[in-house]
Amino acid sequence: MRIGLLLTALALMVSVLAAQERQDPYSLAAVRASLSDRSRGIGVGPVESQILRLGDGCAIALLKILKPRDLTDPQMIKNFLPMLRDSFSYPKIIQMQDNKTPNVTLFLLGYLYEKVREESVRVEISSTIEFIQKQTAPEVSSPGK
């Protein structure tokens, strides 16, 4: 009986998550929630597990959410840079294959680097670019393997 109940609960949870993805294909709700948490000083909130699986989708969602003036606001950038970093922290768990390649993310970061004048923020942007490039670089196998 317990196993049946557990399986029913698991099936329900999977169907709810699938429905949420269909209703929010860009994960805007998760990205908004994470951005809100970070702007209030909450580094890790309940939506972070979703952010970890977004990859390039995180940058796409940020571009859909943020206003152009937000993209040059140093505090806003400091709030969302960790989200971009987190979204590529574990590339193997990124859900969508297309989001494993950081094309939009690197474009966004390059844009930010060009537009922002505050040197400390530019350093953080550069660090984020380097991290994401390292995380997404093709694995090189050694000749002995």
Secondary structure, 3 states (H helix, E strand, C coil): CHHHHHHHHHHHHHHHHHHHHHHCCCCHHHHHHHHHHHHCCCCCCCCHHHHCCCCHHHHHHHHHHCCHHHHHCHHHHHHHHHHHHHHCCCHHHCCCHHHHCCHHHHHHHHHHHHHCCCHHHHHHHHHHHHHHHHHHCCCCCCCCC
